[in-house]
Amino acid sequence: MAIQTVLKMGDPVLLQKAAPVTAFNTPELLSLIQDLEDTMAHMDGAGIAAPQIGVSLQVVIFGVGSNPRYPDAEQVPYTVLINPTLTAVQDDMEDGWEGCLSVPGMRGIVPRYTRLHYTGFDQFGKPIDRLVSGFHARVVQHECDHLNGILYPMRIKNLKDFGFTDVLFPNQDIQDD
C-alpha cells in the first residue's frame, strides 16, 4: 500500500497487452488495487491502469468526484474494473481533450464513443455491467486502452490538437498530469 511511480510514455510495459486476472480477492490483487488508489489520489487522477505502475494485468480503477484536474467534469462513480469488455452502443463519437498520468504536462483532442456498454468484475469477482455516456464513457475507454498497450496520443487524429498544457491553455490553471 503505497504511492507508486507512474511509468511514462516510451516505457515498453505501456505498449504491452495486459494479462487477464485469474484469481480474485487475493492479498496480491487487493494490494495492487490499494497501490492504484493511493497513486491515483496522490496525482489527482480520474483513473489509472495497472500497467501504468508496471503491473501488466487487466485492472483499472477510476472515479471522479471533485477533482482539480477536471473541475467541470460530471461525476463518475469510483469503480474497480477487472478483465473489462467494452462495446460501443452506437457509432457516435465525440472529440474531447484528454491528458494522462503517463504523458505528463500534455493534452490532446481524442475521439471517443459517446455511449458505451462495459462489463467486467470487481476485486471480489462480482460482475459489473453498465451502460454509460459522456465523461464516464470517455474515462473508461481511456483507462481500458492502457490494457491493450494504447496511449491516448495514438488516437489523436490531428497532431495540431496535441501539445503542452501550459501552452495550449496559458490563462487557465490546469494542473500537470
Biotite code that builds the C-alpha atoms (Angstrom):
import biotite.structure as struc

atoms = struc.array([
    struc.Atom([0.000, 0.000, 0.000], chain_id="A", res_id=1, res_name="MET", atom_name="CA", element="C"),
    struc.Atom([1.934, 2.922, -1.317], chain_id="A", res_id=2, res_name="ALA", atom_name="CA", element="C"),
    struc.Atom([2.165, 5.593, -3.934], chain_id="A", res_id=3, res_name="ILE", atom_name="CA", element="C"),
    struc.Atom([3.887, 4.057, -6.936], chain_id="A", res_id=4, res_name="GLN", atom_name="CA", element="C"),
    struc.Atom([5.935, 5.621, -9.707], chain_id="A", res_id=5, res_name="THR", atom_name="CA", element="C"),
    struc.Atom([3.842, 6.091, -12.841], chain_id="A", res_id=6, res_name="VAL", atom_name="CA", element="C"),
    struc.Atom([5.555, 4.880, -15.998], chain_id="A", res_id=7, res_name="LEU", atom_name="CA", element="C"),
    struc.Atom([5.879, 7.451, -18.761], chain_id="A", res_id=8, res_name="LYS", atom_name="CA", element="C"),
    struc.Atom([5.205, 7.142, -22.469], chain_id="A", res_id=9, res_name="MET", atom_name="CA", element="C"),
    struc.Atom([8.143, 5.330, -24.015], chain_id="A", res_id=10, res_name="GLY", atom_name="CA", element="C"),
    struc.Atom([8.304, 2.610, -21.365], chain_id="A", res_id=11, res_name="ASP", atom_name="CA", element="C"),
    struc.Atom([7.774, -0.754, -23.128], chain_id="A", res_id=12, res_name="PRO", atom_name="CA", element="C"),
    struc.Atom([5.400, -2.026, -20.404], chain_id="A", res_id=13, res_name="VAL", atom_name="CA", element="C"),
    struc.Atom([2.869, 0.597, -21.508], chain_id="A", res_id=14, res_name="LEU", atom_name="CA", element="C"),
    struc.Atom([2.819, -0.889, -25.020], chain_id="A", res_id=15, res_name="LEU", atom_name="CA", element="C"),
    struc.Atom([2.035, -4.464, -23.948], chain_id="A", res_id=16, res_name="GLN", atom_name="CA", element="C"),
    struc.Atom([-1.329, -6.194, -23.880], chain_id="A", res_id=17, res_name="LYS", atom_name="CA", element="C"),
    struc.Atom([-2.070, -6.889, -20.210], chain_id="A", res_id=18, res_name="ALA", atom_name="CA", element="C"),
    struc.Atom([-2.857, -10.387, -18.955], chain_id="A", res_id=19, res_name="ALA", atom_name="CA", element="C"),
    struc.Atom([-6.284, -11.209, -17.538], chain_id="A", res_id=20, res_name="PRO", atom_name="CA", element="C"),
    struc.Atom([-6.695, -11.603, -13.788], chain_id="A", res_id=21, res_name="VAL", atom_name="CA", element="C"),
    struc.Atom([-7.376, -15.245, -12.907], chain_id="A", res_id=22, res_name="THR", atom_name="CA", element="C"),
    struc.Atom([-7.857, -15.045, -9.116], chain_id="A", res_id=23, res_name="ALA", atom_name="CA", element="C"),
    struc.Atom([-9.999, -12.535, -7.263], chain_id="A", res_id=24, res_name="PHE", atom_name="CA", element="C"),
    struc.Atom([-9.973, -11.312, -3.655], chain_id="A", res_id=25, res_name="ASN", atom_name="CA", element="C"),
    struc.Atom([-6.344, -12.318, -3.148], chain_id="A", res_id=26, res_name="THR", atom_name="CA", element="C"),
    struc.Atom([-3.910, -10.358, -0.976], chain_id="A", res_id=27, res_name="PRO", atom_name="CA", element="C"),
    struc.Atom([-1.837, -9.588, -4.089], chain_id="A", res_id=28, res_name="GLU", atom_name="CA", element="C"),
    struc.Atom([-4.815, -8.208, -6.042], chain_id="A", res_id=29, res_name="LEU", atom_name="CA", element="C"),
    struc.Atom([-6.105, -6.176, -3.103], chain_id="A", res_id=30, res_name="LEU", atom_name="CA", element="C"),
    struc.Atom([-2.602, -4.755, -2.543], chain_id="A", res_id=31, res_name="SER", atom_name="CA", element="C"),
    struc.Atom([-2.358, -3.798, -6.236], chain_id="A", res_id=32, res_name="LEU", atom_name="CA", element="C"),
    struc.Atom([-5.726, -2.026, -6.045], chain_id="A", res_id=33, res_name="ILE", atom_name="CA", element="C"),
    struc.Atom([-4.644, -0.149, -2.921], chain_id="A", res_id=34, res_name="GLN", atom_name="CA", element="C"),
    struc.Atom([-1.456, 0.958, -4.696], chain_id="A", res_id=35, res_name="ASP", atom_name="CA", element="C"),
    struc.Atom([-3.552, 2.140, -7.652], chain_id="A", res_id=36, res_name="LEU", atom_name="CA", element="C"),
    struc.Atom([-5.899, 4.037, -5.316], chain_id="A", res_id=37, res_name="GLU", atom_name="CA", element="C"),
    struc.Atom([-3.020, 5.675, -3.431], chain_id="A", res_id=38, res_name="ASP", atom_name="CA", element="C"),
    struc.Atom([-1.242, 6.653, -6.648], chain_id="A", res_id=39, res_name="THR", atom_name="CA", element="C"),
    struc.Atom([-4.374, 7.979, -8.366], chain_id="A", res_id=40, res_name="MET", atom_name="CA", element="C"),
    struc.Atom([-5.358, 10.027, -5.303], chain_id="A", res_id=41, res_name="ALA", atom_name="CA", element="C"),
    struc.Atom([-1.833, 11.435, -4.932], chain_id="A", res_id=42, res_name="HIS", atom_name="CA", element="C"),
    struc.Atom([-1.823, 12.576, -8.568], chain_id="A", res_id=43, res_name="MET", atom_name="CA", element="C"),
    struc.Atom([-5.468, 13.759, -8.678], chain_id="A", res_id=44, res_name="ASP", atom_name="CA", element="C"),
    struc.Atom([-6.150, 11.319, -11.497], chain_id="A", res_id=45, res_name="GLY", atom_name="CA", element="C"),
    struc.Atom([-9.562, 10.421, -12.887], chain_id="A", res_id=46, res_name="ALA", atom_name="CA", element="C"),
    struc.Atom([-8.343, 6.864, -13.323], chain_id="A", res_id=47, res_name="GLY", atom_name="CA", element="C"),
    struc.Atom([-5.295, 4.661, -13.543], chain_id="A", res_id=48, res_name="ILE", atom_name="CA", element="C"),
    struc.Atom([-4.472, 1.273, -15.020], chain_id="A", res_id=49, res_name="ALA", atom_name="CA", element="C"),
    struc.Atom([-2.201, -1.383, -13.539], chain_id="A", res_id=50, res_name="ALA", atom_name="CA", element="C"),
    struc.Atom([0.265, -1.199, -16.479], chain_id="A", res_id=51, res_name="PRO", atom_name="CA", element="C"),
    struc.Atom([0.889, 2.459, -15.592], chain_id="A", res_id=52, res_name="GLN", atom_name="CA", element="C"),
    struc.Atom([2.565, 1.308, -12.369], chain_id="A", res_id=53, res_name="ILE", atom_name="CA", element="C"),
    struc.Atom([4.404, -1.534, -14.094], chain_id="A", res_id=54, res_name="GLY", atom_name="CA", element="C"),
    struc.Atom([1.921, -4.380, -13.466], chain_id="A", res_id=55, res_name="VAL", atom_name="CA", element="C"),
    struc.Atom([0.727, -5.910, -16.733], chain_id="A", res_id=56, res_name="SER", atom_name="CA", element="C"),
    struc.Atom([-2.684, -7.113, -15.533], chain_id="A", res_id=57, res_name="LEU", atom_name="CA", element="C"),
    struc.Atom([-6.177, -6.155, -16.727], chain_id="A", res_id=58, res_name="GLN", atom_name="CA", element="C"),
    struc.Atom([-7.039, -3.936, -13.758], chain_id="A", res_id=59, res_name="VAL", atom_name="CA", element="C"),
    struc.Atom([-8.203, -0.324, -13.903], chain_id="A", res_id=60, res_name="VAL", atom_name="CA", element="C"),
    struc.Atom([-9.714, 1.977, -11.341], chain_id="A", res_id=61, res_name="ILE", atom_name="CA", element="C"),
    struc.Atom([-11.480, 5.251, -11.996], chain_id="A", res_id=62, res_name="PHE", atom_name="CA", element="C"),
    struc.Atom([-13.782, 7.729, -10.385], chain_id="A", res_id=63, res_name="GLY", atom_name="CA", element="C"),
    struc.Atom([-14.305, 11.461, -10.354], chain_id="A", res_id=64, res_name="VAL", atom_name="CA", element="C"),
    struc.Atom([-15.947, 13.465, -7.623], chain_id="A", res_id=65, res_name="GLY", atom_name="CA", element="C"),
    struc.Atom([-14.480, 16.875, -7.017], chain_id="A", res_id=66, res_name="SER", atom_name="CA", element="C"),
    struc.Atom([-11.193, 16.871, -8.906], chain_id="A", res_id=67, res_name="ASN", atom_name="CA", element="C"),
    struc.Atom([-8.990, 19.937, -9.514], chain_id="A", res_id=68, res_name="PRO", atom_name="CA", element="C"),
    struc.Atom([-7.726, 18.469, -12.808], chain_id="A", res_id=69, res_name="ARG", atom_name="CA", element="C"),
    struc.Atom([-11.311, 18.107, -14.089], chain_id="A", res_id=70, res_name="TYR", atom_name="CA", element="C"),
    struc.Atom([-13.268, 20.947, -12.450], chain_id="A", res_id=71, res_name="PRO", atom_name="CA", element="C"),
    struc.Atom([-16.136, 20.909, -14.956], chain_id="A", res_id=72, res_name="ASP", atom_name="CA", element="C"),
    struc.Atom([-16.451, 17.146, -15.384], chain_id="A", res_id=73, res_name="ALA", atom_name="CA", element="C"),
    struc.Atom([-19.541, 15.238, -14.397], chain_id="A", res_id=74, res_name="GLU", atom_name="CA", element="C"),
    struc.Atom([-19.134, 12.827, -11.508], chain_id="A", res_id=75, res_name="GLN", atom_name="CA", element="C"),
    struc.Atom([-18.083, 9.267, -12.255], chain_id="A", res_id=76, res_name="VAL", atom_name="CA", element="C"),
    struc.Atom([-18.596, 6.622, -9.550], chain_id="A", res_id=77, res_name="PRO", atom_name="CA", element="C"),
    struc.Atom([-15.476, 5.062, -8.083], chain_id="A", res_id=78, res_name="TYR", atom_name="CA", element="C"),
    struc.Atom([-15.019, 1.710, -9.829], chain_id="A", res_id=79, res_name="THR", atom_name="CA", element="C"),
    struc.Atom([-12.571, -1.168, -9.767], chain_id="A", res_id=80, res_name="VAL", atom_name="CA", element="C"),
    struc.Atom([-12.862, -2.842, -13.183], chain_id="A", res_id=81, res_name="LEU", atom_name="CA", element="C"),
    struc.Atom([-11.061, -6.095, -13.919], chain_id="A", res_id=82, res_name="ILE", atom_name="CA", element="C"),
    struc.Atom([-10.942, -8.021, -17.221], chain_id="A", res_id=83, res_name="ASN", atom_name="CA", element="C"),
    struc.Atom([-13.172, -5.459, -18.954], chain_id="A", res_id=84, res_name="PRO", atom_name="CA", element="C"),
    struc.Atom([-15.054, -5.782, -22.203], chain_id="A", res_id=85, res_name="THR", atom_name="CA", element="C"),
    struc.Atom([-16.191, -2.566, -23.903], chain_id="A", res_id=86, res_name="LEU", atom_name="CA", element="C"),
    struc.Atom([-18.842, -2.317, -26.593], chain_id="A", res_id=87, res_name="THR", atom_name="CA", element="C"),
    struc.Atom([-19.917, 0.888, -28.312], chain_id="A", res_id=88, res_name="ALA", atom_name="CA", element="C"),
    struc.Atom([-23.687, 1.293, -28.086], chain_id="A", res_id=89, res_name="VAL", atom_name="CA", element="C"),
    struc.Atom([-23.803, 3.481, -31.189], chain_id="A", res_id=90, res_name="GLN", atom_name="CA", element="C"),
    struc.Atom([-21.305, 4.774, -33.723], chain_id="A", res_id=91, res_name="ASP", atom_name="CA", element="C"),
    struc.Atom([-21.495, 8.384, -32.474], chain_id="A", res_id=92, res_name="ASP", atom_name="CA", element="C"),
    struc.Atom([-18.132, 9.733, -31.412], chain_id="A", res_id=93, res_name="MET", atom_name="CA", element="C"),
    struc.Atom([-17.138, 12.985, -29.762], chain_id="A", res_id=94, res_name="GLU", atom_name="CA", element="C"),
    struc.Atom([-13.823, 14.798, -29.693], chain_id="A", res_id=95, res_name="ASP", atom_name="CA", element="C"),
    struc.Atom([-12.564, 15.846, -26.283], chain_id="A", res_id=96, res_name="GLY", atom_name="CA", element="C"),
    struc.Atom([-9.392, 16.965, -24.532], chain_id="A", res_id=97, res_name="TRP", atom_name="CA", element="C"),
    struc.Atom([-7.529, 14.246, -22.667], chain_id="A", res_id=98, res_name="GLU", atom_name="CA", element="C"),
    struc.Atom([-4.456, 14.041, -20.532], chain_id="A", res_id=99, res_name="GLY", atom_name="CA", element="C"),
    struc.Atom([-2.723, 11.091, -18.934], chain_id="A", res_id=100, res_name="CYS", atom_name="CA", element="C"),
    struc.Atom([-0.589, 10.443, -15.885], chain_id="A", res_id=101, res_name="LEU", atom_name="CA", element="C"),
    struc.Atom([1.831, 8.620, -18.231], chain_id="A", res_id=102, res_name="SER", atom_name="CA", element="C"),
    struc.Atom([2.043, 11.621, -20.585], chain_id="A", res_id=103, res_name="VAL", atom_name="CA", element="C"),
    struc.Atom([2.606, 14.411, -18.043], chain_id="A", res_id=104, res_name="PRO", atom_name="CA", element="C"),
    struc.Atom([2.113, 18.030, -18.947], chain_id="A", res_id=105, res_name="GLY", atom_name="CA", element="C"),
    struc.Atom([0.386, 17.364, -22.264], chain_id="A", res_id=106, res_name="MET", atom_name="CA", element="C"),
    struc.Atom([-3.148, 17.315, -23.641], chain_id="A", res_id=107, res_name="ARG", atom_name="CA", element="C"),
    struc.Atom([-4.689, 16.211, -26.907], chain_id="A", res_id=108, res_name="GLY", atom_name="CA", element="C"),
    struc.Atom([-8.069, 16.008, -28.611], chain_id="A", res_id=109, res_name="ILE", atom_name="CA", element="C"),
    struc.Atom([-9.172, 12.383, -28.796], chain_id="A", res_id=110, res_name="VAL", atom_name="CA", element="C"),
    struc.Atom([-12.299, 10.946, -30.446], chain_id="A", res_id=111, res_name="PRO", atom_name="CA", element="C"),
    struc.Atom([-14.255, 8.550, -28.207], chain_id="A", res_id=112, res_name="ARG", atom_name="CA", element="C"),
    struc.Atom([-17.582, 6.757, -28.389], chain_id="A", res_id=113, res_name="TYR", atom_name="CA", element="C"),
    struc.Atom([-20.276, 8.766, -26.627], chain_id="A", res_id=114, res_name="THR", atom_name="CA", element="C"),
    struc.Atom([-22.248, 5.759, -25.321], chain_id="A", res_id=115, res_name="ARG", atom_name="CA", element="C"),
    struc.Atom([-20.670, 2.583, -24.073], chain_id="A", res_id=116, res_name="LEU", atom_name="CA", element="C"),
    struc.Atom([-21.629, -0.730, -22.527], chain_id="A", res_id=117, res_name="HIS", atom_name="CA", element="C"),
    struc.Atom([-18.953, -2.263, -20.358], chain_id="A", res_id=118, res_name="TYR", atom_name="CA", element="C"),
    struc.Atom([-18.697, -5.449, -18.362], chain_id="A", res_id=119, res_name="THR", atom_name="CA", element="C"),
    struc.Atom([-16.062, -6.962, -16.128], chain_id="A", res_id=120, res_name="GLY", atom_name="CA", element="C"),
    struc.Atom([-15.552, -7.795, -12.480], chain_id="A", res_id=121, res_name="PHE", atom_name="CA", element="C"),
    struc.Atom([-14.719, -6.038, -9.248], chain_id="A", res_id=122, res_name="ASP", atom_name="CA", element="C"),
    struc.Atom([-11.882, -7.121, -6.975], chain_id="A", res_id=123, res_name="GLN", atom_name="CA", element="C"),
    struc.Atom([-14.079, -9.797, -5.368], chain_id="A", res_id=124, res_name="PHE", atom_name="CA", element="C"),
    struc.Atom([-15.139, -11.345, -8.676], chain_id="A", res_id=125, res_name="GLY", atom_name="CA", element="C"),
    struc.Atom([-18.599, -9.748, -8.612], chain_id="A", res_id=126, res_name="LYS", atom_name="CA", element="C"),
    struc.Atom([-19.824, -8.965, -12.155], chain_id="A", res_id=127, res_name="PRO", atom_name="CA", element="C"),
    struc.Atom([-20.087, -5.348, -13.326], chain_id="A", res_id=128, res_name="ILE", atom_name="CA", element="C"),
    struc.Atom([-22.448, -4.464, -16.175], chain_id="A", res_id=129, res_name="ASP", atom_name="CA", element="C"),
    struc.Atom([-23.012, -0.779, -17.013], chain_id="A", res_id=130, res_name="ARG", atom_name="CA", element="C"),
    struc.Atom([-24.356, 1.391, -19.785], chain_id="A", res_id=131, res_name="LEU", atom_name="CA", element="C"),
    struc.Atom([-22.667, 4.819, -19.659], chain_id="A", res_id=132, res_name="VAL", atom_name="CA", element="C"),
    struc.Atom([-22.235, 8.011, -21.633], chain_id="A", res_id=133, res_name="SER", atom_name="CA", element="C"),
    struc.Atom([-20.379, 11.313, -21.574], chain_id="A", res_id=134, res_name="GLY", atom_name="CA", element="C"),
    struc.Atom([-17.286, 11.747, -19.432], chain_id="A", res_id=135, res_name="PHE", atom_name="CA", element="C"),
    struc.Atom([-17.828, 8.352, -17.767], chain_id="A", res_id=136, res_name="HIS", atom_name="CA", element="C"),
    struc.Atom([-17.630, 6.636, -21.170], chain_id="A", res_id=137, res_name="ALA", atom_name="CA", element="C"),
    struc.Atom([-14.511, 8.664, -22.069], chain_id="A", res_id=138, res_name="ARG", atom_name="CA", element="C"),
    struc.Atom([-12.720, 7.742, -18.838], chain_id="A", res_id=139, res_name="VAL", atom_name="CA", element="C"),
    struc.Atom([-13.481, 4.018, -19.207], chain_id="A", res_id=140, res_name="VAL", atom_name="CA", element="C"),
    struc.Atom([-12.240, 3.970, -22.803], chain_id="A", res_id=141, res_name="GLN", atom_name="CA", element="C"),
    struc.Atom([-9.060, 5.863, -21.887], chain_id="A", res_id=142, res_name="HIS", atom_name="CA", element="C"),
    struc.Atom([-8.203, 3.566, -18.959], chain_id="A", res_id=143, res_name="GLU", atom_name="CA", element="C"),
    struc.Atom([-9.038, 0.349, -20.792], chain_id="A", res_id=144, res_name="CYS", atom_name="CA", element="C"),
    struc.Atom([-6.854, 1.424, -23.719], chain_id="A", res_id=145, res_name="ASP", atom_name="CA", element="C"),
    struc.Atom([-3.919, 1.046, -21.315], chain_id="A", res_id=146, res_name="HIS", atom_name="CA", element="C"),
    struc.Atom([-4.745, -2.658, -21.031], chain_id="A", res_id=147, res_name="LEU", atom_name="CA", element="C"),
    struc.Atom([-4.217, -3.003, -24.772], chain_id="A", res_id=148, res_name="ASN", atom_name="CA", element="C"),
    struc.Atom([-0.956, -1.055, -24.963], chain_id="A", res_id=149, res_name="GLY", atom_name="CA", element="C"),
    struc.Atom([-2.614, 2.102, -26.303], chain_id="A", res_id=150, res_name="ILE", atom_name="CA", element="C"),
    struc.Atom([-1.840, 5.611, -25.045], chain_id="A", res_id=151, res_name="LEU", atom_name="CA", element="C"),
    struc.Atom([-4.166, 8.476, -25.969], chain_id="A", res_id=152, res_name="TYR", atom_name="CA", element="C"),
    struc.Atom([-1.665, 10.195, -28.335], chain_id="A", res_id=153, res_name="PRO", atom_name="CA", element="C"),
    struc.Atom([-2.001, 7.104, -30.566], chain_id="A", res_id=154, res_name="MET", atom_name="CA", element="C"),
    struc.Atom([-5.690, 8.005, -31.057], chain_id="A", res_id=155, res_name="ARG", atom_name="CA", element="C"),
    struc.Atom([-5.211, 11.692, -31.905], chain_id="A", res_id=156, res_name="ILE", atom_name="CA", element="C"),
    struc.Atom([-6.356, 12.358, -35.474], chain_id="A", res_id=157, res_name="LYS", atom_name="CA", element="C"),
    struc.Atom([-4.502, 15.647, -35.977], chain_id="A", res_id=158, res_name="ASN", atom_name="CA", element="C"),
    struc.Atom([-1.257, 16.355, -34.140], chain_id="A", res_id=159, res_name="LEU", atom_name="CA", element="C"),
    struc.Atom([-2.111, 20.066, -34.273], chain_id="A", res_id=160, res_name="LYS", atom_name="CA", element="C"),
    struc.Atom([-4.508, 19.105, -31.448], chain_id="A", res_id=161, res_name="ASP", atom_name="CA", element="C"),
    struc.Atom([-1.710, 17.879, -29.183], chain_id="A", res_id=162, res_name="PHE", atom_name="CA", element="C"),
    struc.Atom([0.643, 19.893, -27.043], chain_id="A", res_id=163, res_name="GLY", atom_name="CA", element="C"),
    struc.Atom([1.853, 21.043, -23.679], chain_id="A", res_id=164, res_name="PHE", atom_name="CA", element="C"),
    struc.Atom([-0.924, 22.013, -21.286], chain_id="A", res_id=165, res_name="THR", atom_name="CA", element="C"),
    struc.Atom([0.658, 25.328, -20.266], chain_id="A", res_id=166, res_name="ASP", atom_name="CA", element="C"),
    struc.Atom([0.995, 26.359, -23.930], chain_id="A", res_id=167, res_name="VAL", atom_name="CA", element="C"),
    struc.Atom([-2.450, 25.176, -25.037], chain_id="A", res_id=168, res_name="LEU", atom_name="CA", element="C"),
    struc.Atom([-4.205, 26.747, -22.039], chain_id="A", res_id=169, res_name="PHE", atom_name="CA", element="C"),
    struc.Atom([-1.948, 29.649, -20.978], chain_id="A", res_id=170, res_name="PRO", atom_name="CA", element="C"),
    struc.Atom([-4.565, 31.526, -18.957], chain_id="A", res_id=171, res_name="ASN", atom_name="CA", element="C"),
    struc.Atom([-6.029, 28.530, -17.168], chain_id="A", res_id=172, res_name="GLN", atom_name="CA", element="C"),
    struc.Atom([-4.828, 26.866, -14.011], chain_id="A", res_id=173, res_name="ASP", atom_name="CA", element="C"),
    struc.Atom([-4.815, 23.294, -15.321], chain_id="A", res_id=174, res_name="ILE", atom_name="CA", element="C"),
    struc.Atom([-2.648, 21.087, -13.185], chain_id="A", res_id=175, res_name="GLN", atom_name="CA", element="C"),
    struc.Atom([0.105, 18.969, -14.633], chain_id="A", res_id=176, res_name="ASP", atom_name="CA", element="C"),
    struc.Atom([-0.788, 15.345, -15.212], chain_id="A", res_id=177, res_name="ASP", atom_name="CA", element="C"),
])
